[in-house]
Amino acid sequence: MIDNHIYQGNKCNIDPRKIIWHRCVDMNDRQLRFIVDGLGGKANGASREDWFDITVASEVMAILCLSKDIDDLKARCAKIIVGYTYGKQSDGSEKPVTAGQLNAQGAMAALLKDALKPNLVQTLEGTPAFIHGGPFANIAHGCNSIMATRLALKMGDYVVTEGGFGADLGAEKFLDIKCRFAGLKPNAVVIVATVRALKSHGGVAKADLNKENIEALKKGLPNLLQHVNNIKEVYKLPAVVAINAFPLDTKAELDLVEAECKKLGVNVALSEVWAKGGEGGQKLAEEVVKLAEQPNQFTFSYDEKASIKDKIEAIAKKIYHADNVNILPSAQKQIAQLEKLGMDKVPICMAKTQYSFTDDPNIKGAPKGWTLTVRNIKISNGAGFIVALTGEIMTMPGLPPVPSAEKIDVDNTGKIAGLF
């Protein structure tokens, strides 16, 4: 509709050089940027530079997850900023053009009306679960939908929802974005840890993670303890550490994790759900129920009315434990633009690697004395938050050198191998 609007006379005066809406593909490939000549040919239209985002990083996914109903969905879709006009306004800011000005919100809502309904599935033991949304907390806000959570709260005594990629990404965005928008107040937090991951943070190579290594585990434990500290001290929520047990974890390793967590006053429960199903999670469930009955003083990590810079610094220093934040000149210019447009008083959605507290995936543990680099700032006006891209993170993630697809095969009977 953007291309067609320009081709059909461009009533909104859209500058093709200032279109910020990224096309979206449901795939996992390298980020693409190229010149699109999709307006009927150069003789009949205007070429423009274009980009692709993976589906979960699209603002439409965030809108789907944060909408309360069909009317809210349409209102949010209408607020999407697709680009800016030629020239500038009297205050020097660029004038945005929204999807609402293109009359696109009705068609978008029509396409999304069934997707808006939470998907009910069940576990192997018959426990109901809603799988609804695209939870990539490294490049998006990482939560399932508000509608699914509210529906679950009406139907169950206890609702467990996932915020993947640790307390620095998934939990931070669930608490600072979703809970703020939905008016939710969590009762307790489960921090999932594995001995293998902690040994990795202690410097052990992937090929050696199955071997007992107490010293490496000790070196990696500060990473887990920092996640625990964030939940308890920043968000003021009770927490339990769930050790997701692997068959080759040793008793000495499991005992060490439990002892170090208890020094912080945090209980630990061994989770053997992978091997034993619901029975393997009974101790964890009992601990969660106990914590959920306790009062808490849940608070956000920042005030959404603070400046963009202050909100980014609050996340970086309180949650990532950075010493400083370096906002590159291009991002500073984008911040100034949003401030002029009055679009700065909203939550921040950080795009950051999930492999480290820092913006460098190679730095493990709980590092101190580092600086977070913010290279790009963009508004997701319909979703209601600002995205800050840090380090080298992309919203079109690439596959690893040997993707899982290379291991998948099917024989002449139709049997598929290599999925697990």
N, C-alpha and C positions, 0 to 999 in steps of 0.2 A: 504493500500500500504506500510505503514511502516512495519507492521508485515511480509508481503510477501517479502519485500526487505531483511529483516534479514534472513528469512527462505531460500531464494534463493541464499545465498552466502554472503550477506552483503558487497557489493562492496564499499559502502560509509563508512564502518567501524563504524556503529552506535552502541553506547553503550546502551543496553536496560535499564540500570540503569539511563541514562541521557536523556530519552525521555521526552520532556516537552509538547508535543501536547496532549491536553485533548480531549477525545471523547465528543460528544455533543448530548444531548437529548432534545426534545421539550416537556418538562414537568416541573413541579414545585415540587421538592422533595428535601429531604436532600442530601447534598453532599455525593457522594459515592467514596470510595477509596478501591481498592482491587487488588489482584494479578490476572492478566489475563493470562490464559494458552491457547492462541489462535493461536499458531504457529504449530499446528499439534500434540500436546502432548509433554510432557517433553522429551520423547525419541527422538523426531524428531525436536525439536525446543527449544526456550528459553522463560521462563516466564518473565513477566515484571509487575511492578506496574503501575496502571492506574487510571485515574480520569474522572469524568464527569463534564461538565459545562452545564448550561441551554443555549439554543440556542442564546439568545440575548447577552450573555457574550462571545460567541465564536468570535475569530478573523475573521472568515469568514463573520459574520454579519457586523462587522466594515468595512471590505473590500468592501462588497456589497454596503454599504452606502457611502463610500468615493471614490468609483471608478467613473471615468469620462466617461468611455466607455468600450467596451469589451476588447480592447487591454490593457487598464490600469488595468482592472480586472485580466487578465492573468498575467501581470507583478507583481501585488501585491500578487496574489496567489503563484507565484513562489518564492517570498521572505519570505514566512512563514518559521520560524525556527521550525523544528519538534523535534530536539534533538541535541546531541553533540556526537562526536566520542570518542573512547577509547583514553586515554592519553591526553597530553596537547601540545600546540604549544610552540615555543622557548621563547615567552614572558610570558609563564605561563598561558595563557588564553586557554579555551577550544575551540575546533574547531566546529562551528555550521554546522548542516546539514539542508538543505532547501527542501521545497516541489519541487522546481525546479530541484534539484539533483535527486529526485525520478521520474521526468518527470510527475508530477501529475497535473500541472497547466492546461493543455489542457482539461483533463477530468473534473476537477473542474469547469472550465469556461463553459463547455458544460452543466453541471448540473444547472448552475446558469444563463444561457443566457436569459431565460424567466423571472426569478426572478429579473434580473437587470432592467427590464422595470418597470417604475413607475405604480402603481395601481391607476387608476382614478375611484373615487366614487363621490357621491353627497350627500349633506345634504337633510333634509326633504323639504327644500325650493328650492332645485335645484342648490345650489351653488357648483361648482366643487371643489374637494379636492383630493390631493394625499396622500394615506396612504402607506408609503413605508419604511420599515426598522423596527428595533426592538428598540424602544426608552426607554431603561432602564438606566437612567442617574446615578443611584446609583452604578451599577456594570459595565457599559459600557459607550460609549461616548454619548449616549442619543439623537442622532439627526436622523431625517429622511434623505433620501439620497440626495447627491449633485445633482444627475440627476433630481430628482423630483423638487428640488428647482429651478434649472436652467430652467427646462421646464416651471414651473409655472411663472417665471419671464418673459419668452418670451410670455406668453399667457394672463397675467393679469396686471392691473394697480398697484395693491397692492398685496403683497404676505405676508401672516401671517404664520409663522412656529413655532412649539412648541419646547420648551426646558424644559421638565418636571422636577419636583423635585427641584424647586426653583432656585434662582440666584447663590447659592453656587455650585450646581451640573449641572442642565440642561443648564442654561445660560452660566456658566463658560466654559463648554465643547463646546457648540455651538460657542461661541466667540473665545476661544483660540485654538480649534482644527478645527472645520468645516470651520469657516470663514477664518482661516489661509490657509487651504488646497485649498479651493475653490475660494479664492480671493474675498470673499463677504464683503460688508460693510453695516451693518444694519442702517436703518434710525431712528428707534425708538424701544422702548422696552415696552411691556405691562407686568406688574407684577400683577398676579392674587392673590387675597387674599380673605379669608372668615372670617367673625366674629367668626365662630365656631373654626377655626384653631387658631386664635389669643387668644381666651379664653383658648384653650387647652395649648398654650404656657404660659398662665398666671396661670396655675395650676388647671384648672377645669377638673373634671373627665368626661369621654365620656358620661355617663348617664345624666349629668347635663348641657350639652352644649346648650340645647334648652331654658334654663332659662336666662333672662337678668342678666348680671353680669358686671357692668361697671368697677369695681376695677380690676377684672381678665383681662378684655380687656386692661386696662391701663398697666398692668404688661406684657401682651403678645405683645403689640405694638412694643417694641424695636426690636423684631424679624423681623417684616415687614420693619421697618425703616432701619435696617441693610442691608436687601436685596436692598432697594432703594438706599442707600448710595453706595453700591458696584457698581451698574450700573452707577450711576452718577459720582462718584469720581474716581473709578478704570478704568472703560471702557469709560468714558467721553461720555455717550450716554443719550439722553433725555428719560424720562420714564413717564408713567402714571400708576397709580394703579387702577386696575379694581376690584371692590368689587363684587364678585360673590354672589349675594343675595340669602338667604334662606328664606322661608316663615315666620319663627319665629324670624328673626332678628328684633330688635326694632329700632325705629328712633333714640333714644339716642345713641345706639351702632354705627349705621351707621354714625351719625353726628360726633362722637368722632374720628373714623378712618379718616374721611375726614379732620377734623381740624388738626390732628397731622401730616398728610401727607403734608398739605399745609404749615405747619411751615417749612418743608424742601424745599419748593418751588416746590412740585410735585402735579400735578393735580390728582383728583380722579374722576372716573366715575362709577356710579352704573350699573352693568351688570345684566340684567334680561332675558338673552337669554334662560336660562333653562325653564322659565315659558312662555315667550312671543315670542321666536324665534328671527328672525332678528330685529324685531321692538324693542325688549328689549336691543339690543346692539347698537342702533343708536347713542346715546350720546358718548359711548366709541369710536365708529368708527370715529366720527367727531373729537374727541380729538387726535386720532392716526394720522389722515390725517394732522391735524395741526402740530403735532410734526414732522411728516415725512418731512415736507417742510423746517424745520429748518436745518441749517448746523450743523455738529458735528465733534468732533475731536477724533473719535473712535481709541482706542489703545488696545493692548493686555495687559494682566496682568503680562507677563514675556517674556523674550527673549528666543526663542527656542534654541539658541546657548549657553546659560548658562549651568552650571553644573546641573546634575540631582538633587543634594541636594538643590541647589539654586532655581531651578524651583519649587520643592515641597514646600520649605519654602515660596516662593512668594505666592503660592496659599493658603497655610495654614495661613499666616499672613495677607495678603491683603483681601482674600475672606472669610475665616473662622474666622478670627480675633483671632487666637491662639497666645499665647506668644512664644511658642517654638515647635520644632519638635523633636521627639525621633525616630531615625531610628535604628531599632533593628539590632544586629550583622549579622543575616542571610541576611537581606536586604542590609546592607552595603557591604557584600560579592558579592551580585548580582549586585550592582551598579559598583563595581570595575571590575567585569567581563565585563559588557556592555561598560565601558570606555575603557578597553583594546581592545575590538572588534571594537571600533569607532562607536558604536550605541547609543551614549548618546545625540546627538544634535537633538533631536526630541521633540515634545510636550509631556506633561504628562496627562494621563487619571487616575484620582483619583477614587478609589472604596471606597465609604463612605456611611454610613447610611443617608437616606433621612429625618429622623425624627429630626435631630438636626444639628446645625452648627458644633458641635463637632463630634468625632468618637464614642460617646456614645449615643444611641437612647433615653436614659432616661433623658438627660439633655436638658431642653427646654429654650426658650427665646433667648437672645443674650449674652451668657456667656463670661466672660473675665477671664484671668489668668489661662488658661488651656494649656495642651500639646497634640499635635497630635502624635499618635503612628503609624508608618509605619512598618508593619511586613513582607511585601513581595514585591519584585519588579520583574516584568517580561516584556519582550519585545514582542510587537506585530509588528513584522518587516514588514509584509505585509500591515498592517493598517497604519503604520508609526508613532506609538506612544508607549510610555512606560506606563504600568499599575502599579500603586502603590496601594496596598491593605492596608487599614487602619482599626484599631480597630478589631472588630470581623466580619466584613462584609464577606460574602461568595459569590462566583460566581455561586453557586447552591442554590438559596434561598429556605427556607422552608415555608411551609404553616402555617397559624395561628392555634391555638388550635382547633377552629371550622371553618374549611374552608367553603367557599361559596357552594361548591359542596354538602355539607350535606343538604342544604336547597332546592336543586333543585329536582323536581319530574315531572312525566308525568302520565296522567290518561289514561283510556282505549280508549279515543277518539284521543289520540295523542297530547293533549294540554299540553304544558310545563308550569310549575309554578316555582317561586322562583328565576327567573333570575334577577329581579330588586327589 
